[in-house]
């Protein structure tokens, strides 16, 4: 896969308190950089008025660009749910920002979508490709669960599976550390170099930072077409071409991984049917194997034609959070997640993306992501996977460690591998 690197926007980014970069490093990919804030909508505590207030903000901002982070705990506004666990990061539940400057960068080069004449534009256009990789911040990370604790929680999920409470559940574990990340753009460069992810993002909302190497799209809208691309199924890359091909082949034909993917694909079909024109929900790709820098992933693609009267928050009510990060049935899975996991997920397994002036939008799934509260000096990331009756504790824990590897390397952590 032909890729391209990041431009050196480090100096510009360091001067801004609101930054939103969506990076697709594929040769045909499109990158957006949004800077500053003209208007902002922030959710500090989820409640019944959250989505109506969010839609009112979007209606007031119609015809402008809106960049956003939607935290997982917005589920409490979508459904009648609560999050009782510890909030490690102290981030807002959601932030919607109308930026001062929006730059688009694709195969044709950079172009200004908003903010022509702003003093930062010249510096952005003059930036060259990032050179030598910056040093790691060297933050030691430790898991909140050891393997024995993970296995115990896995066993509790299995009991719920045997009782029929859920058919599949995504169980995640958290790594934490303390320190300061001095070079935010360098951190993004390090993560992108290890993931080469098509839905990567760097977000700064004042003291709240997120570096995201996500391979997964939650949902996008292009005209009347709505599309979601859930991931379920992960395998490591091989040491040589033959082993790599064998691992991809094994993933493609693994009955457990295919069952997980198809189950979530069906959940997504049901979610989309709530906002789709009758008879338009269809599967574009089922259990396709996509290869990234460190992993092979099994991805399906489900699309529909959205009804004329449907709003952005109607789509959130129908589909959020994404089924790949919850399980099936979704509501019961989310109740068990709050019961079994060690802390609130916060921004993790939420969504980062944009809403364009014409109503199109694109939102990723916040996975393979490092979070940093610069005020508190707290760093965290979460990893997890889907558990079914066919899962083994050893296999699921190994998958968590595989996903943690690129994040530990990015941070330069001496934590356990």
C-alpha angles and dihedrals in degrees: 000000000000111000140178132213135242121274115240099259092146098117094047093045092049091060095052127083092197117049130160119178121175108191128193107178096190114115090247094040129116124226126198127198119191122185135187130002132262096168131003137192115199130183113205097166123024116231144150093281096050099095096041090050090047091051090049089054091049091048090052089049095048112143093027135090118265121190118192153182116206112193121216092245090070080088085086089066094042094049135016093268139127136211108220100168130100116284103224100180105035093218122156113265090239139357126197114187133188100206131213095227131028121187125186121203124187140139090299091056133251124331133179115242095173136005103041107183095025111141094240095058095081092051092049093051092046094052116117127208115290110265127202115009112260122241119271117258088237098225115167112229127197130189117243087216125046119208093270092054092046090051091051091052090045088055091053090052089051091055090054090048092052090050091052095242089130136001095209133008133188110225118191135190129202134229119199139188143163128238147084127278104215099183110045095176091047088052089054090049091053093049094046090050090057099043109028085201122179094215099045121148144180117202130182119181101174106289093357115093132179127184108191128189096180122166092186134090116208098191139329134189124210110176105308095340118102117192135184125185112195122193122215119156128051134193131174123249118258128247092240138014095269095049090044092054091046092052092049090048091049091051092049091054101036106122093205094052092044091050090052092048095046091048092055091041088058090049090052091049089054092047093051092047088068091067101024133102108256115278097007101104109107141158112246095183129009122203095340117176115233122184125218134175097279106010147033113230133198108224133179126193123214124183141176143172108259120226117254098243096049116118130204092259091047086061090049090051090052100044114017127141099030115250094232089068097043117032138225129331084029102210095048090045090054091050090053092046090058090047097048109031122085099235146001113289094223110177092353112104090012123102140268122195149096144274113217126215091255093056097257115131142179126201128181131204112256101235132129084036136147116208125199131187100201092192094055096032090231122147124188145162135181133213131183148138145214118283121206133165088269093056126108123212091228093051094047093048090049089052090052090051091048091054091045093054099079091046093050090049091049091054094041088234122175089207122133117287 
